[in-house]
Structures are given as structure tokens and as C-alpha cells.
Amino acid sequence: MTQLVRTELIDLNLKARERKNAIIELTQRLEQEGYLFSTDGFLQDVFEREEIGNTAVGFGVAIPHGKSAEVKETAIVYGRSESGIDWESFDGEPVHSVFLLAVPEEKASNEHLRILAMLSRALINEDFRQQLLEATTGEAISELLDEVTQPKVMES
């Protein structure tokens, strides 16, 4: 699998204070880096998914995602908010780490579920979540996330 979390798709200083604006802010990264055919179309798909169910998973983390014909190539945008974002999370806590998944519609069934599973497994680990919050560069975040999103190669 190609690198999903590239340094240019990492924002360590999200300005948004609420869910909708955070998703828009992160989507702008995808747009700037050429991952989308249509920004408005992708946003519509992500917001439709948000209406189905809240994507805050607890522990200060949200994983909004869009399976969309408007996505050229699978990518994860990571955003961090020091002050926290009101995501109407089930635990009532603000979100500090946001992972926006963008998956082309034709790859959606397997790929997005696999990525969600890998992220979810990693995010259960408190040390991993703390490392995300403490990392000072996009490169450090990218390396952390690559470790959990790359398939493990069997060692002989």
C-alpha cells in the first residue's frame, strides 16, 4: 500500500472549533494537494456520512470519512487541535485528533474498512494517542501513522 499519511496532509494547528469547520479545513488540504476532482462533492459525501452517525470515537479522536467518486487517490488527512473541537462526542469530550479518510468510491468497500480497522486498533493504545498529541512535526506524525497503516511483513 502506498503511503497514506503524507506530511503535506498533516495540520498540527487546526483552527476550527466545531465539527463542520474542521472537516472543511482538512478537506482544503486534500484540495490543495490535488486529491479531489470536486471539493464540494467530497464534502457533501462526508457530511452525508456524518448524518448517519457521529464519527467521534472517544479518547479525543474523530474519524470522519468519505467514500466518494470525487476522490482521485486514497488519503488520510490528520489534524490536531490544541483547544479541542466540539464534535458532540458520546463521551462529551472535545476532539483533539481528527483523521479525515478520503477513499475513491470504487475502492470503498474493502479499503476504507481496512484503514478504519488499522486506525482503531492503534488508537485504543493510550501511548499512541499521547505520541500523536506530543509530536512536534508533520514528519513525526507521518512516521507514527505509517507504522500503523502499513501492512506488516512477515519476518523470517
C-alpha positions in Angstrom: 0.0 0.0 0.0 1.3 3.4 -0.8 2.0 5.9 1.9 -1.5 7.2 3.1 -0.4 9.8 5.5 1.9 12.3 3.8 3.5 15.2 5.6 1.6 17.7 3.4 -1.7 16.3 4.6 -0.9 17.0 8.3 -2.1 20.1 10.1 -0.8 20.4 13.7 -2.8 23.7 14.3 -6.4 23.2 13.3 -8.3 26.5 13.9 -11.8 25.1 13.7 -13.8 24.9 16.9 -16.7 22.7 15.6 -17.0 19.6 13.5 -18.2 21.1 10.2 -15.5 23.6 10.0 -12.8 21.1 11.0 -13.9 18.8 8.1 -13.9 21.8 5.7 -10.4 22.8 6.9 -9.0 19.3 6.4 -10.7 18.9 3.1 -8.9 22.1 1.9 -5.6 20.2 2.4 -6.9 17.4 0.0 -7.9 20.1 -2.5 -4.6 21.9 -2.3 -2.6 18.7 -2.9 -4.7 17.6 -5.8 -6.5 14.6 -4.3 -10.0 15.6 -5.3 -12.0 16.0 -8.5 -14.6 18.1 -6.7 -14.2 19.6 -3.2 -17.9 20.4 -2.9 -18.9 16.8 -4.0 -16.5 15.3 -1.5 -17.7 17.5 1.4 -21.3 16.5 0.6 -20.4 12.8 0.8 -18.6 13.3 4.1 -21.4 15.4 5.6 -23.9 12.8 4.5 -21.9 10.1 6.3 -21.8 12.4 9.4 -25.6 12.5 9.4 -25.7 8.7 9.6 -23.7 8.6 12.8 -21.2 10.6 14.7 -17.6 9.8 13.8 -16.1 10.8 17.2 -14.8 7.5 18.6 -13.9 8.8 22.1 -10.4 9.4 23.6 -10.5 12.9 21.9 -10.4 11.3 18.5 -12.7 11.6 15.4 -12.5 9.7 12.1 -14.8 11.4 9.6 -14.7 9.7 6.2 -16.0 9.9 2.7 -16.3 7.2 0.1 -16.6 9.4 -2.9 -16.4 9.4 -6.7 -14.8 12.8 -6.1 -11.6 11.3 -4.6 -8.7 10.6 -7.0 -6.5 8.6 -4.6 -6.9 7.2 -1.1 -5.5 9.5 1.6 -5.7 10.3 5.3 -5.6 13.9 6.4 -4.6 14.3 10.1 -5.5 17.4 12.0 -4.7 18.3 15.6 -6.4 20.9 17.7 -4.8 22.1 20.9 -8.0 23.7 22.2 -10.3 20.9 21.1 -13.3 20.7 18.7 -16.9 20.3 19.7 -17.8 17.0 17.9 -20.8 16.2 20.0 -18.9 13.1 21.1 -20.7 10.4 23.0 -18.2 10.8 25.9 -18.8 14.6 26.0 -15.1 15.3 25.5 -13.7 17.7 22.8 -11.8 16.1 19.9 -8.1 16.9 19.6 -7.1 14.5 16.8 -9.0 14.2 13.6 -8.4 11.7 10.8 -10.2 12.5 7.6 -10.3 9.5 5.3 -10.8 10.1 1.6 -11.4 6.9 -0.4 -12.4 6.6 -4.1 -15.8 5.1 -4.3 -14.7 2.2 -6.4 -12.2 1.1 -3.7 -14.5 1.9 -0.8 -15.8 -1.5 0.4 -12.5 -3.1 1.4 -10.0 -0.2 1.6 -11.9 2.2 3.9 -12.9 -0.6 6.3 -9.3 -1.9 6.4 -8.0 1.6 7.1 -10.6 2.2 9.8 -9.7 -1.1 11.5 -6.0 -0.3 11.5 -6.5 3.2 12.9 -9.0 2.0 15.5 -6.6 -0.7 16.7 -3.8 1.9 17.1 -6.0 4.5 18.7 -7.0 2.1 21.5 -3.4 2.4 22.7 -3.1 5.4 25.1 0.6 5.7 24.4 0.0 6.0 20.7 -2.6 8.7 21.2 -0.3 10.6 23.5 2.6 10.4 20.9 0.2 11.9 18.3 -0.5 14.8 20.7 3.1 15.4 21.6 4.7 15.1 18.2 6.1 18.5 17.1 6.4 18.0 13.4 4.4 16.6 10.5 7.2 14.2 9.7 6.9 12.6 13.2 3.2 12.2 12.8 3.6 10.7 9.4 6.1 8.2 10.7 3.8 7.2 13.6 0.8 6.8 11.3 2.8 4.9 8.7 3.7 2.3 11.3 0.1 1.5 11.9 -1.3 1.8 8.4 1.3 -0.2 6.5 0.7 -3.9 6.3 3.1 -5.9 8.4 5.6 -8.0 6.5 6.2 -11.5 8.0 9.7 -11.8 9.4 11.6 -14.9 8.6 
